[in-house]
Amino acid sequence: MNDPSSFTAHYSHWGLVVILVVAASWILYRFAAPKRWREWAGAGLVQAFIIALYAEMYGFPLTIYLLTGFLDIDIPLDAMPGHLWATLLGYGMVGGTIEMLLGGGFIVTGLLLLIGGWREVYRARIEERLADGGLYALIRHPQYSGIMLAVFGQIVHWPTIVTIALFPVIVLVYVRLARKEERELLERFGMAYRDYRQRVPMFFPRRGQWGRLATVLRDAIFPA
């Protein structure tokens, strides 16, 4: 499977894998802030996604070996080896670059939603009120939207068999967690939350509000 030196250049960097897993996991647990077992279950799935992603990105290319060994697909280990969509669809380096930029956009947006949502929830808990301002005025669950977008962006950028399999499970877990939290919030805040739920969508802004979302994200992360 191509020049062995190409493998050494891109893979077997297990020290880097550990650093990236620790850094990404810190962001996850710092801003997702799981407390109950359902929240820990969701975070655990994302943790597994993170480990699988970086282990294949810089450690051992399991997906590439499986595709080449069982499906006899020629996937080079040299230029942009992890950009499987571009390789499988024949888009080459240009497609790989677009793939990377598109995935990166989803990842950055997801992280901003996660961090910005956490800040609003933190303030609301201190003030003992319903979180319905900032990002929560546009989306009922910006943190969960952020996690799902960041995970999706990684699949666009660097897909693996394990991460693709985990993605729908992660989405299902966070959708169910969001619905459970809404039942609890409805019991706690009554009509105030019922009205809020009717006017604000669950995970993504309404049509025409994406520009406002960009502004709110900027203000949430970089307050004046």
VENDA-V369724 format. One line per field, one symbol per residue. ss: DSSP state (a for helix, b for strand, c for the rest). phi: phi as a letter, one per 30 degrees, with the letter a starting at -180 (. if undefined). burial: + if it has 24 or more other ideal C-beta (glycine too) atoms within 12 Angstrom, else -. Layout:
# VENDA-V369724
ss=???
phi=???
burial=???
This chain:
# VENDA-V369724
ss=cccaaaaaaacccaaaaaaaaaaaaaaaaaaaccccaaaaaaaaaaaaaaaaaaaaaaaccaaaaaaaaacccccccccccccaaaaaaccaaaaaaaaaaaaaaaaaaaaaaaaaaaaaaaaaaacccccccaaaaccccaaaaaaaaaaaaaaaacccaaaaaaaaaaaaaaaaaaaaaaaaaaaaacaaaaaaaaaccccccccccaaaaaaaaaaaaccc
phi=.idedddddcbicdddeddddddddddeddcdhdbcdddddddddddddddddddddbcbdedddddddcchcdbdcddhdcddddddcididdddddeddddddddddddddddddddddddddddhbddbcidddcbdbdddeddddddddddddbdbedddddedddddddddddddddddddddciddddddddccddbbddejcdddddddeddddbdd
burial=---------++-----+--++--++-+++-++-+----+--++-+++++++++++++++-+-++--+-------++++-++++++++--------+--++-++--++-+++++++++++++--------+++++++++++++++++++++++++++++++-+++-++--++-+++-++--++--+-------+--++--++++++-------+--++--++---
